[in-house]
Amino acid sequence: MERVLGEHPGRQSFIGFVQPSTEPCTVDETRIVGDVGEIVELVERERTDLLVVALTERRGGLPVRDLLRCKLNGVEIIDALSFYEETTGKLLIENIQPSWFLYSDGFRVTPFLRFYKRGFDLLLSLFGILLVLPLWPVVAILVKFDSPGPIFFRQTRVGEREKDFTVYKFRTMRQDAEKETGAVWATQDDPRVTKIGKFLRKSRIDELPQLYNVLKGDMSFVGPRPERPEFVDRLNRKIPYYTKRHFMKPGVTGWAQVCYPYGASDEDALEKLRYDLYYIKNYSLLLDFLIILETVKVVAFGRGGR
């Protein structure tokens, strides 16, 4: 099914669908503006600037000559995956074939970019540790007096190349939080979270010790959120391409964290993976700066924490 779009300054206006002869109709028939054999005439009549090709099976159903004619007449032609990526800032994982990773632009982090990113991480983590160091004793006292147990929370997470590492946080839950349940995601108004823990989570102060992980090299300042091995093992089996998120170091913040609220289910993990793979595909230092600016907004307005 091909979508015909008319473009106006600063926005896109949807015109309708074009029905290919090789596929059954899967959309509202009132939105179909014509048959695929009329694509050239339709584009000229509607003054279309963009065609989105969204065919389930392209062999035998793609009017290559007519599409080439449209393109030579100045019409932009884009596939559904690329259009989805551009308009949403995430990837449509279910429709991606392995070959798409090979031939698409992106997914190429050069040694220079890795070196530059590591230098950026060192500077930010050192600056961050020095900046918040006076706050640490205050937080430590509050955590200690709020509930029995250690001040810091240590937990195994999966890092770059699927290597486990220990992540550090200020403790926000009871010491025996998972004694009966085992490894589970935090939920809204989680009863395991202490009084001080609620504030620390909402303000993201509990994650400040992760700056030490960045300094050590286990994490980056920006990257996919590090998950627990228990969750990763299950998600690797359920979600396609989940392992690809481990080709970069996990981050204190990331594209998924600023675009999507806290996830507490396999469905949320799938949605966040769409954003993580978009970040890896389109990685740049400019994107890192934009994510850091968005993170400041998230922290300032207390969005997403549990």
N, C-alpha and C positions, 0 to 999 in steps of 0.2 A: 504494500500500500504506500503510495507516494503522497506526501503532503505538500501542498502548494501554499507558499507563504508570500504575501506582499509586504514589502518593507517600507516603513516610513521613518523620517528622521527621529532617531532616539528610541524607536520601538518597532516591534514586529506585529503585523496584523495577519491572523490566520484566515486563509481564504477557503480551503477545503481539501478533501482527499481526491486522489485519482485512482480509480479501480483498475488493477492489473487483471489481464484475462486468465492468468495462471493460478490465481489465488481466490479463495472464497471471501466474501465480504465479512469483515469483522468489526466494522464501525457503523455508526448511525447512517443509514442510507441517505438521509436528508443532507448530510455533510459532504456527500460525493458530488463533485462538480463536473465529472466527465470520465471518459474511458482513457486508458493509457495510450491508445492510438491517436488521441486528440491532444497530446501533451504540448506540442508546439503551438497549436492554435490557442489552447487554454492559457498558456504563459503569455502570449502576445495580447490576448483579450483582457486578461486580468492585470497586465503590467507587473508580472511577478518578478521579484528580484532574487528569490531564494527557493530552491527545491530541496526537500528533505526526503531521501530515499530510505524507506523503511520496509523493505521486502523480506519475508521469511526465507524465501528461496529465490535467488537472483538468476540462476541459470534458466534461460528460456523465457524469463519474464521481464528482464530488464531491457527497455528500448534504447540500446546503446547509441544508435545513430541519431535518434531524436534528442536524447539528452546531450549528445555532443553538439548538435545544432543549437540547442538552448544555451549551452555554455559559451559557444563562440559568439552568441548574440548578447553576451554580458550577464547571463544568469548564473548566480553562484549555486553549485550543487554540492551537497554534503550528506554523508550517511547519518543514520539515526543515532548511532553511538556517539559520534562527534558532536552532533547537535545537542544531545542530552548533556554531554560533558560541558559544552560551552554555556548552556543556559542554567545549569544547576550547580556547577562546581563539584561534581562527583561523577563516578563511572557507573554505567549500567552493567554490572558484573554478570548477571544471568545470561546476557546476550553476547558476551565476549568469547571469541574462540582463541585458543593458544596462539595462532598465527597473528592475531591482532596485536599482541604484545611485541612481536618481532618487527612488524612493518609500520607500526604507528610511531609518530613523533614522541619523543620523551623517553622516560625510563632509562636515562643515561646520566648518571652522576659521575663526573670525571674525577680523577685524582686531585686536580686543582680545586674543584668545588669541595671535596671532602676535606682537604687541607685548610681551605678558607673557613669552612663551617666549624672545624675543630678549633681554630684560632678564635673564631667568634664565640664559641662555647666557653672557652677558657676565660676570655675577657668578661663575659656576662656573668659567669658563675662566681668568679673572684669578686667582681664588683657587687653582685647580689649578696654574697656571704658577708662582706664587710659592711654593707648597708644595713642588713637586718640583724647583725650579730648582737647589738644591744637589746633586741627584742627577745632573743632566745631564752635568757634566764627568766623573764616574765612568763613566757609561755610554759617553760618547764615547771615553774612553781604552780601555775594554774592546773596543769595536767596532773601533777603529783597529788595535789590536794583535792582534786575533783573525784578521783577514784583510785583504788589501789592498783599497783602495777608499774611497769617501767615507763619512763618518759618517752622514749623513742620506740617506734614500731618497725620491726624488720620483717620483710617478706620476700620470698623468692619470686622473681618475675622473669619473663622470657625477653631476651634482648636481641641485638643484631646477630644475624646468622643462627637464630634460635638457640643461643647460648644463655644459660641461666645466670642471673646475678641477683644480688641482694639490694632491694630498694629500701630507703630510709624515709620515715615520716614521723611527725609527732603523733603519738597514740590518741585516737579519737573514740575507740570502742572499749568496752569492758575487756579485761585480760582474757576471759574465757569465752569470748564472743562466738567462736565456732566449735566449741567443745562438743555440742550435740548435733549441730547441723553439717559440719564439714565446710568445705569451700563453697560459699554462696556470694552472689552479688549483693551490694548494699541496696536497700529499697527506700522509697519515700517514707520519711518519718521512722527510720529503722530503730527499733527499740534497743538495739545493742549499742547505739551511739550515746556517749555520755553528754552531760549538759554543756561542758566546755567544748566537747568534740563537735557538737552541732555548729557552734560559732566558728571553730577552726576550719571545718569543712566548707561552710558557706563562704568564708573569707579566703579560702585556699591557703591559709597560713600553715595548715598541717603538711603541705607539700614543700615547704621551704627547705627541709633537710635534703631534698632531692638535688639541690644545688651541689651537694657533696658528690652525688652520683655523677653529675655532669663534669665536675672537676676531675674525678677519677677516670672518666672516659666510658663508663657504663651506659650513660645516657647523653642525649643532646638536649639543648634548650628547646628546640622545636623538632617534633617528630611524632610518629604514632604512639598512642598510649601503651605502655607496657602491661601485658596481661599475665595472669598467673598460669603456670604450666597446666593445672587441672582444667582451666577453661580452654587453653590453646589446643590441647589434645582433642577435646570434643569439637571445637570450632573448625579445626583442620579437616575433620571428617565430614562436617555438615555444610561448610561454606566453600564454594570454589575460589581458588586463588588466595585463600586466607594466609598461607605461608609467605606470600609475596610482600606482606607488610613488614616482614622481618629483614628485608634487604637494606633497611636504614636503621640507625640507632633510634630507640624509643625516645620520646621527648617529655619534658615537664609540661609543655603545652603543645598543641598541634592543630591542624586544619579541622579535624573531626571534632576536637574539643570545643572550638569556637563556633562551629557551624551546627552542632547537634547537642542536645542536652545529655545529661548523664545516662548511660545505657545500663540496663539491668536485665537483659534477656538476649537470647540468640538472635532474635530479630533486630534488636538494637545493634548488636555486634556486626550484623550484615550491613546495616545502614552506615555505621561508622567506617566499615571497611571501604565503602564506596568513596568516602572522603579521603581516607588514608592513601588509597591507590591513586586518587587524583593528585594528592600532594607529591607522592613519589614520582609520578609521571611528569608533573610540571614543576619539579623542584627548581628553585632559584633563590638567591639571597634576598631578592626583593620580596618574594613570597614569604620568607621567614620574617622579615620586618613587618609585613602586613599582619601576619598571625600574632606577633608580639603586641602590636597596637590593638588588635581585636581582643587579645587576652586581658589587656589593661581594662578595657570596657567591661568584659565579663566579670572580672574581679570587682570592679568599682560598683557594678549593679547587682552583684551576688547571684548571677544566673547559673543554673545547672548543678550546683553542689548538692550532695546528699550526706 
